[in-house]
């Protein structure tokens, strides 16, 4: 081994990159050692394509749902417990509801509800961005650790600026953590393959300054007239945001640019350290047994009889489209 090769290997080892690149359907944690930052990169391919193609969504709906799945993976995959992380939007836009359910730490499912007439009108008038189709309302994030613990829910307004901005506002307002988020979703076709498949990438970086360091301009109240005079934002966060701003959508969804390679491109001069990837998969938690229990516990005999059509109760899972049939007399 040459001295140059030895030096390169040592450098990669120092960054946690002396291993096989992680590929797709992963969340990859990282830290920025010299910038007081940490974050995660999510790359989704097969798992996302499974979720988005379970329903016959128009492409703009699938794209926004993909952004929500990616955001849920960025936020929920870091939870170290057996439970659920639920991301839900309710808005006045053409795409008026999205629900993403992450069965921690690795199972993803999701669905979107939209108004077809409103969607056609929006697309006809050129209002095609995710933010425009989402509209205004709220984004709720719920952490459910099981029946013996209390649910935690955080809510942030959606004001026509999309999921990235809403997530940044949530961390600034609820957690007092300066945060930047990028989400990208695209249909991708490989040469020689028939048809396109959905891919997504996302990155979240957060600033954790040393104890006692001053506040930040992008936290609530930090950009008022009273505080703007003489305010100096932390240099490390300014530099982190500048590097983060160079990130492109194409890089996030490129199947040939792994999370590790992307982080090295952005931050290697500042001491990025990359940790082991965490696998993600499309997984619905519905089952015949759970559906039967739900019908038995939540509905009376009379209500179940009224649900029956031609002697059968049909229940379709909103997430995965699985269909279950029950005899109303079996309960």
C-alpha positions as CSV (number, residue, x, y, z in Angstrom):
1,X,0.0,0.0,0.0
2,X,1.4,3.4,-1.0
3,X,1.7,6.3,1.5
4,X,-1.0,8.1,-0.4
5,X,-3.4,5.2,-0.2
6,X,-2.6,4.7,3.5
7,X,-3.4,8.4,4.2
8,X,-6.7,8.2,2.4
9,X,-7.7,5.1,4.3
10,X,-6.8,6.7,7.6
11,X,-8.8,9.8,6.6
12,X,-11.9,7.7,5.7
13,X,-11.6,5.8,9.0
14,X,-11.5,9.0,10.9
15,X,-14.8,10.0,9.3
16,X,-16.4,6.6,9.8
17,X,-16.3,6.0,6.0
18,X,-14.0,3.0,5.9
19,X,-16.8,0.6,5.2
20,X,-19.2,-0.4,2.5
21,X,-21.5,2.5,1.4
22,X,-25.1,2.1,2.8
23,X,-27.2,2.3,-0.4
24,X,-30.9,2.8,-0.3
25,X,-33.7,2.5,2.3
26,X,-31.6,3.7,5.2
27,X,-31.2,6.5,7.7
28,X,-27.6,7.5,8.3
29,X,-26.8,9.5,11.5
30,X,-23.8,11.9,11.4
31,X,-22.1,14.6,13.5
32,X,-20.2,17.7,12.5
33,X,-17.4,17.6,15.1
34,X,-16.0,21.1,14.4
35,X,-19.3,22.8,13.8
36,X,-21.3,21.7,16.9
37,X,-23.8,20.0,14.7
38,X,-25.5,16.6,14.1
39,X,-28.1,15.2,11.8
40,X,-29.4,12.4,9.6
41,X,-29.6,11.5,6.0
42,X,-32.4,9.4,4.6
43,X,-32.3,7.6,1.3
44,X,-35.5,5.8,0.1
45,X,-36.1,3.7,-3.0
46,X,-37.8,0.3,-2.9
47,X,-39.6,1.1,0.4
48,X,-40.9,4.4,-0.9
49,X,-41.9,3.0,-4.2
50,X,-44.0,0.3,-2.4
51,X,-45.8,2.9,-0.3
52,X,-46.5,5.3,-3.2
53,X,-47.7,2.6,-5.7
54,X,-50.1,0.9,-3.3
55,X,-52.7,3.6,-4.4
56,X,-53.3,5.1,-7.8
57,X,-52.1,8.6,-6.8
58,X,-51.6,11.3,-9.3
59,X,-47.9,12.2,-9.5
60,X,-48.1,15.5,-7.5
61,X,-49.9,13.6,-4.7
62,X,-47.3,10.8,-4.7
63,X,-44.5,13.4,-4.6
64,X,-45.9,15.2,-1.6
65,X,-46.6,12.0,0.2
66,X,-43.0,10.9,-0.6
67,X,-41.8,14.1,1.1
68,X,-43.8,13.4,4.2
69,X,-42.5,9.8,4.3
70,X,-39.0,11.1,4.1
71,X,-39.6,13.7,6.8
72,X,-41.1,11.1,9.1
73,X,-38.1,8.8,8.5
74,X,-35.7,11.7,9.3
75,X,-37.5,12.6,12.6
76,X,-38.8,9.2,13.7
77,X,-35.9,6.8,13.0
78,X,-33.9,8.4,15.8
79,X,-36.3,7.3,18.5
80,X,-34.8,4.5,20.6
81,X,-37.9,2.7,21.7
82,X,-40.5,0.2,20.5
83,X,-43.5,2.3,19.6
84,X,-44.8,4.6,16.9
85,X,-44.0,8.0,15.4
86,X,-47.0,9.5,13.6
87,X,-46.8,12.5,11.3
88,X,-50.1,14.0,10.1
89,X,-51.2,17.0,8.1
90,X,-54.6,18.5,8.0
91,X,-55.0,21.4,5.6
92,X,-57.3,23.3,3.3
93,X,-55.2,22.5,0.2
94,X,-56.0,20.1,-2.6
95,X,-54.0,17.5,-0.7
96,X,-55.9,17.9,2.5
97,X,-54.6,15.1,4.7
98,X,-51.4,13.0,4.9
99,X,-50.7,10.3,7.6
100,X,-47.3,8.7,8.0
101,X,-46.9,5.9,10.6
102,X,-43.4,4.9,11.5
103,X,-43.3,1.7,13.6
104,X,-40.1,2.5,15.3
105,X,-37.4,2.1,14.4
106,X,-37.8,0.9,10.8
107,X,-41.3,0.2,9.5
108,X,-42.9,2.9,7.3
109,X,-46.4,3.2,5.9
110,X,-48.4,6.2,4.8
111,X,-51.4,7.5,2.7
112,X,-52.7,10.8,1.4
113,X,-56.2,12.1,0.9
114,X,-57.0,14.7,-1.8
115,X,-59.8,16.5,-3.5
116,X,-59.6,15.6,-7.2
117,X,-61.5,18.6,-8.5
118,X,-59.3,21.0,-6.3
119,X,-56.2,19.2,-7.5
120,X,-57.2,19.5,-11.2
121,X,-57.9,23.2,-10.7
122,X,-54.6,23.8,-8.9
123,X,-52.6,22.0,-11.6
124,X,-54.5,23.8,-14.3
125,X,-53.6,27.2,-12.8
126,X,-50.0,26.3,-12.4
127,X,-50.0,25.8,-8.6
128,X,-47.9,22.7,-8.7
129,X,-45.5,23.1,-5.8
130,X,-45.8,20.9,-2.8
131,X,-46.4,23.9,-0.6
132,X,-49.2,25.2,-2.8
133,X,-50.9,21.8,-3.0
134,X,-50.6,21.4,0.8
135,X,-52.1,24.8,1.6
136,X,-52.6,26.0,5.1
137,X,-53.4,24.1,8.3
138,X,-51.3,22.2,10.7
139,X,-48.6,19.5,11.0
140,X,-48.9,17.2,14.0
141,X,-46.2,14.8,15.2
142,X,-47.1,12.2,17.8
143,X,-44.8,9.9,19.8
144,X,-46.7,6.8,21.1
145,X,-44.6,4.5,23.3
146,X,-47.4,2.1,24.0
147,X,-50.4,1.6,26.3
148,X,-48.6,2.3,29.5
149,X,-47.1,5.7,28.6
150,X,-48.7,9.0,27.8
151,X,-48.6,10.2,24.2
152,X,-46.6,13.2,23.3
153,X,-47.8,15.5,20.5
154,X,-46.2,18.6,18.9
155,X,-48.2,20.8,16.5
156,X,-46.9,23.5,14.2
157,X,-48.8,25.6,11.7
158,X,-48.6,25.0,8.0
159,X,-48.8,28.4,6.3
160,X,-48.2,27.7,2.6
161,X,-44.5,27.1,2.9
162,X,-44.3,23.3,2.8
163,X,-43.0,20.5,5.1
164,X,-39.4,21.6,5.2
165,X,-40.2,25.0,6.7
166,X,-42.8,23.6,9.0
167,X,-40.3,21.1,10.4
168,X,-37.7,23.8,10.9
169,X,-40.3,26.0,12.7
170,X,-41.3,23.0,14.9
171,X,-37.8,22.5,16.2
172,X,-37.2,26.2,16.7
173,X,-40.4,26.8,18.6
174,X,-40.9,23.6,20.5
175,X,-37.3,22.4,21.1
176,X,-35.3,25.6,20.7
177,X,-33.0,23.8,18.3
178,X,-31.8,25.6,15.1
179,X,-32.6,23.1,12.3
180,X,-32.4,22.9,8.5
181,X,-34.3,20.3,6.5
182,X,-34.2,19.4,2.8
183,X,-36.5,16.9,1.1
184,X,-36.4,15.7,-2.5
185,X,-38.6,13.2,-4.4
186,X,-38.4,12.1,-8.0
187,X,-39.4,9.4,-10.4
188,X,-36.2,7.6,-11.6
189,X,-35.6,5.4,-14.6
190,X,-32.5,3.3,-15.1
191,X,-31.3,2.5,-18.5
192,X,-32.6,-0.9,-19.5
193,X,-35.4,-1.0,-17.0
194,X,-39.0,-0.7,-18.0
195,X,-40.9,2.1,-16.3
196,X,-39.9,4.6,-13.6
197,X,-39.8,4.1,-9.8
198,X,-40.0,6.6,-7.0
199,X,-36.9,7.7,-5.0
200,X,-36.4,10.2,-2.2
201,X,-33.7,11.7,-0.2
202,X,-33.7,14.0,2.8
203,X,-31.2,15.6,5.2
204,X,-31.7,17.3,8.5
205,X,-28.9,19.1,10.4
206,X,-29.2,20.7,13.8
207,X,-27.0,23.0,15.9
208,X,-26.1,22.2,19.4
209,X,-23.9,25.0,20.7
210,X,-21.7,24.7,23.8
211,X,-23.5,25.6,27.0
212,X,-23.8,29.3,27.6
213,X,-23.5,30.3,23.9
214,X,-25.7,33.2,22.7
215,X,-29.1,32.8,21.0
216,X,-29.7,32.6,17.3
217,X,-31.4,34.9,14.8
218,X,-33.5,32.1,13.3
219,X,-35.2,31.2,16.6
220,X,-38.6,32.9,17.5
221,X,-38.0,36.5,18.5
222,X,-34.4,36.5,17.3
223,X,-35.1,38.7,14.3
224,X,-37.2,41.4,15.9
225,X,-36.1,45.0,15.6
226,X,-35.2,45.2,19.2
227,X,-32.8,42.2,19.0
228,X,-31.5,42.7,15.5
229,X,-29.2,45.5,16.4
230,X,-25.7,44.2,17.2
231,X,-26.8,40.5,17.0
232,X,-24.1,38.1,15.8
233,X,-25.2,34.7,14.8
234,X,-23.0,31.8,15.9
235,X,-20.2,31.4,13.2
236,X,-20.5,27.6,13.3
237,X,-24.2,27.7,12.5
238,X,-23.7,30.3,9.8
239,X,-21.1,28.1,8.1
240,X,-23.2,24.9,8.5
241,X,-26.2,26.6,6.8
242,X,-23.9,27.9,4.0
243,X,-22.6,24.4,3.3
244,X,-26.1,22.9,3.6
245,X,-27.4,25.4,1.0
246,X,-25.2,23.9,-1.6
247,X,-27.1,20.6,-1.4
248,X,-29.1,19.9,-4.5
249,X,-32.3,17.9,-5.1
250,X,-30.4,15.9,-7.7
251,X,-27.8,14.8,-5.3
252,X,-30.4,13.7,-2.7
253,X,-32.1,11.4,-5.1
254,X,-29.1,10.2,-7.2
255,X,-28.9,6.4,-6.8
256,X,-25.1,6.6,-7.4
257,X,-24.5,9.1,-4.6
258,X,-24.7,7.3,-1.3
259,X,-25.4,9.1,2.0
260,X,-21.8,8.7,3.0
261,X,-20.5,10.1,-0.3
262,X,-22.9,13.0,0.0
263,X,-21.9,13.9,3.5
264,X,-18.2,13.7,2.6
265,X,-18.8,16.1,-0.3
266,X,-20.5,18.6,1.9
267,X,-18.7,18.5,5.2
268,X,-15.4,16.5,5.0
269,X,-13.3,19.7,5.6
270,X,-15.2,20.3,8.8
271,X,-14.9,16.9,10.4
272,X,-18.0,15.0,9.6
273,X,-18.3,11.7,11.3
274,X,-20.8,9.1,9.9
275,X,-22.3,6.3,11.9
276,X,-23.7,2.9,11.0
277,X,-26.9,3.1,8.7
278,X,-30.3,2.1,10.1
279,X,-32.4,0.1,7.7
280,X,-35.9,1.2,6.7
281,X,-38.7,-0.8,5.1
282,X,-42.3,-0.5,3.9
283,X,-44.3,-2.4,6.5
284,X,-48.0,-2.2,7.3
285,X,-49.1,-3.3,10.8
286,X,-52.7,-4.2,9.7
287,X,-53.8,-7.8,9.9
288,X,-57.0,-9.9,9.9
289,X,-56.7,-10.4,13.7
290,X,-56.3,-6.7,14.4
291,X,-59.1,-5.7,12.2
292,X,-61.4,-8.3,13.8
293,X,-60.5,-7.0,17.2
294,X,-61.2,-3.4,16.1
295,X,-64.7,-4.4,14.8
296,X,-65.4,-6.4,18.0
297,X,-64.3,-3.7,20.4
298,X,-65.5,-0.5,18.7
299,X,-68.9,-1.5,17.2
300,X,-72.1,-3.0,18.5
301,X,-73.8,-6.1,17.1
302,X,-76.4,-3.8,15.4
303,X,-73.7,-1.6,13.9
304,X,-71.8,-4.6,12.5
305,X,-75.0,-6.0,11.0
306,X,-75.6,-2.6,9.3
307,X,-72.0,-2.6,7.9
308,X,-72.6,-5.9,6.1
309,X,-73.1,-6.0,2.3
310,X,-74.3,-9.3,0.9
311,X,-73.6,-10.9,4.2
312,X,-70.0,-9.7,4.5
313,X,-68.3,-6.8,6.3
314,X,-65.5,-5.5,4.0
315,X,-62.6,-3.5,5.6
316,X,-59.9,-2.0,3.4
317,X,-56.7,-0.8,5.0
318,X,-56.1,2.9,4.1
319,X,-52.3,2.4,4.2
320,X,-51.6,-0.8,2.2
321,X,-55.0,-1.4,0.5
322,X,-55.3,-4.9,2.0
323,X,-58.9,-6.1,2.1
324,X,-60.4,-8.2,4.9
325,X,-63.9,-9.8,4.9
326,X,-65.8,-10.8,8.0
327,X,-69.2,-12.5,8.7
328,X,-71.1,-10.1,11.0
329,X,-72.4,-13.2,13.0
330,X,-68.9,-14.4,13.9
331,X,-68.3,-11.9,16.7
